[in-house]
Amino acid sequence: MDKITIKDLEVFAKHGVFPEENALGQKFIISATLYTDTRKAGRTDELSYSIHYGEVSHLIKKIAEENTWKLLEKVAEELARSILLQYPLAKRADITIKKPWAPIGLPLDTVSVEISRAWHTAYIALGSNMGDKKAYLDQAAAMLQENPDCEVIRVSRYLTTKPYGGVEQDDFLNGALELHTLLSPEELLDLLHEIEQKAHRERLVHWGPRTLDLDILLYDDLVLDTPDLHIPHAEMHLRDFVLIPMAEIAPWKRHPLTGLTVEQMRNNLAKQTPDHIL
């Protein structure tokens, strides 16, 4: 991907852990590298197809100078997030903040913090088999869209399915959505749990009835296994009520471990087991 770089922009700001730093302020040196596609701008010579580095420089100055934070890490996070939210053509932002003459009682040139933040693509499975099922799924999609760090790209049609897991219960309404997000996988999981809780989700019986069930299926091409989170979802290739809506919105998306597309996984599963679709 192409890059636009702003190097060593000097600002005077009041960030630091000591009260004197917050009161008196000092010089900070900030660099930003923005990842984007400049092809169309290069062929047309139109600024609207690129990112205005002058505007970005003024945005950096404004955010750095109009706020007071203790940590350089916080400054870097806010700069990266603001740039990515305000400039849709920016897919990733690398931020470096240097602090000359940091008050540590030792001679040094600078201390610095460097971060990289980007938009990520996640796929979320939706399910409900209690109450107004469609309303719960619609509400989940709406709440994700309302979060400033998320953008819902597309939502599948909903389908009615038989319960999975052998617990006697009502039929499910299932779907899937594609999400662009600035959240990490763990932060996204926390957000999904918050949305479930607002739908009065109770985790009483494994594979039991629920007002709302939200699962991360895929997150870019990430492979992650922690006690709380498994990406790709460990059983997505076994669930037709996941693969059918996924095939509607992203049939070409490949499983990062098997290399199979969603459409291939769906076809393989259809040959092996009876479906749960009603």
Salt bridges, closest charged atoms under 4 A:
ASP8 OD1 - LYS98 NZ 3.98
GLU10 OE2 - LYS27 NZ 3.92
GLU21 OE2 - LYS99 NZ 2.48
GLU65 OE2 - LYS61 NZ 2.89
GLU66 OE1 - LYS62 NZ 3.09
GLU77 OE2 - ARG117 NH2 2.45
GLU78 OE2 - LYS74 NZ 2.73
ASP94 OD2 - ARG92 NH2 3.04
ASP138 OD2 - LYS134 NZ 2.64
ASP149 OD1 - ARG81 NE 2.69
ASP170 OD2 - LYS133 NZ 3.07
GLU178 OE1 - ARG154 NH1 2.26
GLU178 OE2 - HIS180 NE2 3.82
GLU196 OE2 - ARG201 NH1 3.43
GLU196 OE1 - ARG203 NH2 2.30
ASP213 OD1 - ARG201 NH1 3.12
ASP213 OD2 - ARG210 NH1 3.00
ASP220 OD2 - HIS120 ND1 2.60
ASP221 OD1 - LYS253 NZ 2.99
ASP225 OD1 - HIS230 ND1 2.77
GLU235 OE1 - ARG239 NH2 2.83
ASP240 OD1 - HIS276 ND1 3.64
GLU248 OE1 - ARG157 NE 3.28
